[in-house]
Each structure stands twice: as C-alpha cells, then as structure tokens.
Amino acid sequence: MVPRLDFSSWWTKETQKGTPVVVKMENPSFSVVEINGADPAFQPIEKSRGKNARQVTWVLLLKARRAVGCVTWLVHVLRAFTGGIKKRVIHRQGVDVESDKLVKGRLLFRIIRVFLVASLVILAFEVLAYFQGWHFRNPRLHIPRTSDLEGLLHVVYAAWLTFRAEYIAPPLQALSRFCVVLFLIQSVDRMLLCLGCFWIRYKKIKPRIDEDAFRIDDTEGSTCDYPMVLVQIPMCNEREVYEQSISAVCQINWPRDSLLIQVLDDSDDESIQWLIKDEVAKWSQKGINIIYRHRLVRKGYKAGNLKSAMSCDYVKDYEFVAIFDADFQPNPDFLKQTLPYFKNNPELGLVQARWAFVNKDENLLTRLQNINLSFHFEVEQQVNGIFLNFFGFNGTAGVWRIKALEESGGWLERTTVEDMDIAVRAHLNGWKFIFLNDVKVLCEVPESYEAYRKQQHRWHSGPMQLFRLCLPAIFRAKVSAWKKANLILLFFLLRKLILPFYSFTLFCIILPLTMFVPEAELPLWVICYVPVFMSFLNILPAPKSFPFIVPYLLFENTMSVTKFNAMVSGLFQLGSSYEWIVTKKAGRLSESDLLAAADTEAKLMQQITSCKSSSECELGESNEIKDQKDAAVPVKKANKIYVKELTLAFLLLTASVRSLLSAQGVHFYFLLFQGVTFLLVGLDLIGEQMS
C-alpha cells in the first residue's frame, strides 16, 4: 500500500520564538484546588444538539443529490466509452477484416493471448485465496485433511505456490535481470548523449565554414562560380502536400543556371499525376528549371525512384543533390546555409538539416512525437555529428555530394530504409557527415495513430534488415576498430535492437507476470525512478512539453509492441518486413503559407467576379467548381481496433488487480495507468479521430 503520511505532528509542535524570560515570585498568593471533573459550562456540545428533524432531512437530501450526480456522471462517461467501442467495432467489421485476419495469425498475438488467459485463471485463484485468508507469499501452506471443495482448492493453490517458487520464478527472475541490465546499459548511453549535448551547448561547438567559401550575398552575380545543384522531390500519391512542397523548393534562392529541380512522381492515381504536371508546368512558365518524371513500374519504392532519377545523363553535370520529401518546405536560403560547408572540405559527403513540425500542437499524438524527434535531432544526431562525424541520414532535408553517393554504390532497393543504407556505406568508405541543428525545414508528423504505427513499423524493421545485410561488409571494411564497434554495438544493437526488446519484454510482459510470481518481483527503481529520470532527459530538448512527461512515458511503453514486432520481422525477414506504406499527410500549412493562400484566394475571387459576364467563362467556372468538389470529397475512413494493444491492456489491468490485492502501491498505479494507455491506443482514441 502507499505509505500514509501524517503531518499533524508538524503543525501541532510548539515553536519557541524570541528570548526566553524567567520570572521569580517571592510571596506567591495562590492556592491549589483539586478538580475531579470538568465544569459543566465548559463541557463539549454534542454535534446532534440544535438540529431538528427537518434539518437532518435536508442534509441527507443534499448528500443524496450529490451522490446521484456522481453516479449520473459515471454512467454518462461509461455510456460514451461503450458507444465509442461500439462504433469502432461496427466500422471494423467492414473496414479492417483482412488486416484482422493477418493479426490473428501472428505469433506475437497468440503469445500475448496465452499470457492473458493464464493471468485470468491465476487471478481467480488469487482472489479466492485472498477472501479465504491464505497468505500470498508463503509457498508452504498447511494442507487440511478435508475432502470438500474448499480443501481441494486449498490443495491446488498450495501446489501452485510450490510450482511457482521452484519452476517459474527462477527463469522469470533470470530474464528480468537480463532485461534490467540491458535497460541500465541503454540508460547510460542516453545519459552520455545528454552530457555530450550539454557540453556542445556549454562550449558553443558548431560546424565551421571555411573562410574562403564562395560568396552568397549575390546569387545572380558572376564574381564566383556557384556549384551545380540538383534538387529532388520524390512523392507518391501526395495530393495534400505536392503543391506546397514544389512551391517552397521553386522559391529557393540560387542562380537558375546552377539549379535543376526534379519532381519524381510515383503516383498510380492519374488525377494526382495531372495535378502535379500542371503545378510543374506553372513554375516552368515562370522560368524555373524544373522537370517532371514518372515511372511506369514502381519498383524499389523510394530507393528505386531516386536510383532511376540519378541515372539520367544530365546528372553528371551536377556536383550536389538536395532531397526533400513531399511534405517538406525548405526556406529560400536553405542552399546558402548548407552548401558553404562543402567548400574546401573534400571529405564531407552529407550535410543534414533538422526537421521542424507545423502540426506539433495538433493533438496529443503529435505532441508526443515532437518530444521523441526533438531528442533524436538535438541530442542523438547532433552529438554523433560533432564527435563521430556519422549519423543516420534522415532521407530528406539533406544535401549529398554526388561523388559520395556514386562511390558508395548509389541507392539500393534491398531495404525499406534506403537513407540509412547509403549513410552506413558512405561512412564505411570514409565520408564524413555534418548535422546543422540551427537549419530547420518545416514538415509534418502523422496525426493519426494508424499512420504513425505504419511509419514506426517501417522505421524499426528496416534497420534490422540492413543489419543482417551490412554485417559482413562492416567486418571487411578498411576502417578503424572503433568505427566498427560503434556501428555494430551502438548504432545497430543498442539503439535499434536492444531498446525495443527490453522495453516490450520488461514493462509489458515481465512486470505483469511478476504480480502473479512475487518471488521475481522487480525493484521499485526499475519501475519508477529510472524511467521517470530517463523521460525527463528525453523531454529536455522540448521544454514546453514538460507537462506531457507522464503520457510520454506511458505511450513509449505502448509503442514498444509495434517496435518489437517490427524488429523481429526485420531481423528474421518475415512477411511485413519489406512493406512500404506512404505516410498519410494532412497538408498543414505554416503561418506564412496561410497568409499567401488567403491572398491567392482573394485574387481568384476577383477574377471570377470580373468574368461572370461571359458565358464561356461561366462554363469554365462551373467546370472548375465541379472538379474542386470532386477532389474535395473525403475518402470514407474509420478509426480501427488494434487487437494486440487491447489484449495487453487487459493483461496489465488484470495484473493491476492482483497487485492491489497484495498491497503493492506503485506497482498498482503503474500497471493501472499503463493498462489504460494500452486500452486507449487499442481503441484508437489517441490522435486524429475519424467521423
């Protein structure tokens, strides 16, 4: 139980202030009288005195009204909750049938379901033992010699305690100790990264630009030669964001003769293809050097798209290539802020900019993603870039030296993390990387849990694929032993494999099982103190998100199910390891883009008003409105139900009931809140809600 804190002695304790004074009386005139009882005038008044029957009735009615109000509120909340579940089930019957069949056939779901059934059976025995007064922790109970049902259950329970102590507790305790060791190693790694970040801030360490770098004050001047830059925008069915990304890239401030923009469209929707073609044609008429490319066969996903674009003959005339995904909006001075680092630095192969999010405050899911990604950029990538000159390429918002890409083998289609693949191969070939924490590019984070879940599955299955494929090449590479150890032990094993493994195993499986096997109970510092401290470190790069530290901790444990499943599928090349699903975008605009869109809409309305007198213009206006209505018809969507998360929710809630019976306060609260978090995520009540 939670310890009871009694602070009454603090405020009842007499306090002495000032200088003590001693008074002496030479001839005191007083007498001592012995009093056997209290004076009737000072006797305490009874609480019931002075209240008539009508007052008592009114007090009872007020209390009853308050109780009825609380019950009504609970019933309303319960009805709303069950109504949401009913809607999820109804939509799921027609939307997510095939995926449900796939989920039910997975091994992980079956294992979790076995744990849940076993926990419910054990909980029934524990509740019975609790009401019978049997001790939970004593494995050697006195077995009464009775033949009735109660004696039989007593015998079974005593046998279960003996079996639990001798056969279940030792392996569970060994596994928990192993996971705790991994947890501590990973925590030390996080602390070292944070210390490195603090040192960078304290010393104000930043990448330096050569003093003889080319001038960037006059982009149209001919006083110096500007490098030839190729900008690529790979996209696939990006109806919501194609316009703003193309517009942002076309407004980059760089000499037009030294800049070529490739719009690499892999869309299989012809309507989207025509929209992108029209947007490219509009900017081409304005004098922008921009090209539209479309592949008939979408082979290799994004890697195949980039590989096909780099095979063009005119690419050999360019020295650098900048890559932006379809939802990224670079500032006009992006190339001015990144390309000077390449000057007189022939070993530099990549300059990576930081991401900034236009929708980070959209809902709770986007806020939690902002915490995670802020730590990834400001701590992990900045520290690795400063001290190791290596980090994983983010796939976008970066500038590559084309020579580094070619010498490293170019884009390969063997994994779903082509960005990390090319970064590892370039690092093994001796190329250095720079991360610019001050250069930010606007983009979006997924607003729905479904899109975020698919994104995380790809991000955690791909590195395990790459680890299997790159391991022989790492051993054969002619680099130092320190670089090999950093790649294998830190980059892949610790941060890509161990993190999802211990997070899922320790907090989602071992912890609830220890409630039924108290011999292997986890210490309090593993459950509470260290996770809270590590969450505090993770939230430091985003200090405004500090109120969300507890939801962040609980949600990260919830996401460990998806990450663990993705890690296993990538490591053993299961069916979903090479699955690429484009992350759904909402098309959020920044404040400046919103103002520009408002001005454009006002001008469009003026043009429509001026041409209403012409019948031909009216016909074109009606066709345009019809096309806009057809394009604006929303696709029917529905929030889904995630079976694995729901099953784990019931497992954790069952374990919380067991911990409540054994009076384990912190364990009970953690399991309760974690189970509720799994329940909310399993019902898709976090993130964007579809009507």
RAHU-V455158 format. One record per run of one state. SS is the DSSP state (~ for helix, > for strand, _ for the rest). FROM is the first residue (numbers start at 1). TO is the last residue. If there is no record, write none. Layout:
ss & from & to
SS & FROM & TO
SS & FROM & TO
This chain:
ss & from & to
_ & 1 & 7
~ & 8 & 12
_ & 13 & 39
~ & 40 & 42
_ & 43 & 52
~ & 53 & 95
_ & 96 & 96
~ & 97 & 104
_ & 105 & 106
~ & 107 & 132
_ & 133 & 148
~ & 149 & 203
_ & 204 & 228
> & 229 & 235
_ & 236 & 241
~ & 242 & 250
_ & 251 & 255
~ & 256 & 258
> & 259 & 265
_ & 266 & 269
~ & 270 & 285
_ & 286 & 289
> & 290 & 294
_ & 295 & 300
~ & 301 & 310
_ & 311 & 312
~ & 313 & 317
_ & 318 & 319
> & 320 & 323
_ & 324 & 328
> & 329 & 329
_ & 330 & 333
~ & 334 & 342
_ & 343 & 347
> & 348 & 357
_ & 358 & 363
~ & 364 & 387
_ & 388 & 397
> & 398 & 401
~ & 402 & 407
_ & 408 & 417
~ & 418 & 428
_ & 429 & 431
> & 432 & 443
_ & 444 & 447
> & 448 & 448
~ & 449 & 476
_ & 477 & 480
~ & 481 & 516
_ & 517 & 517
~ & 518 & 520
_ & 521 & 523
~ & 524 & 571
_ & 572 & 574
~ & 575 & 578
_ & 579 & 590
~ & 591 & 610
_ & 611 & 614
~ & 615 & 632
_ & 633 & 642
~ & 643 & 661
_ & 662 & 664
~ & 665 & 682
_ & 683 & 686
> & 687 & 687
_ & 688 & 691
